[in-house]
């Protein structure tokens, strides 16, 4: 029986046996595979049986569905295919389908789809550029622009969500800070978030209060990836990328 292995940054979250004709994937809890992340649409994609094949179909999601790095609207899945939904990956496991499609045949389709993505979806181009496996496409940075932000997941703040539209956004206690922090010992400026054509990066601004990204303190500039967790005094936020 085929199954889906849901992962986040290589950590297995759960395995789902494909014991029905259709499995839905999305942020809303009524999905068969519910992914609680703002980069995932409410009803993002579905995988269903069609004759002797398993088919992935995107359901008009904002950030798209990818199979082995290729953005797709509909695609037959093979054993070992990796489906990317937001920052989560789903490995499709079906050993009986391993030889169903010869390896050389999909290559022309993948090249065509990546060319189309460059023209039709600049935001997703940038997301792909930021992933290590897509570094062979440096031209994407020259053609894309991004808009991102933070969603507060822990702590007290003036807003639940901050869009980072300025070229530089300050984080700190100062009254002019774009993201204001509280706390007696909090520096006026803890960190700076820079927006550039190809993405965002965060830099520390106070030696005694270093920000953390994904649990690790940073002492120098750090490029932000969609889904990164940023911690500053009294606040934990998740970074996301959206269409500008």
PyMOL commands that set and color helices and strands:
alter all, ss='L'
color gray80, all
select helices_A, chain A and resi 95-97+103-120+122-130+132-134+140-143
alter helices_A, ss='H'
color red, helices_A
select strands_A, chain A and resi 3-8+11-17+22-26+33-34+45-50+53-58+65-67+70-72+74-76+82-85+88-93+147-155+161-164+168-172+179-180+191-196+199-204+212-213+216-217+222-223+229-232+235-242
alter strands_A, ss='S'
color yellow, strands_A
deselect
rebuild
show_as cartoon
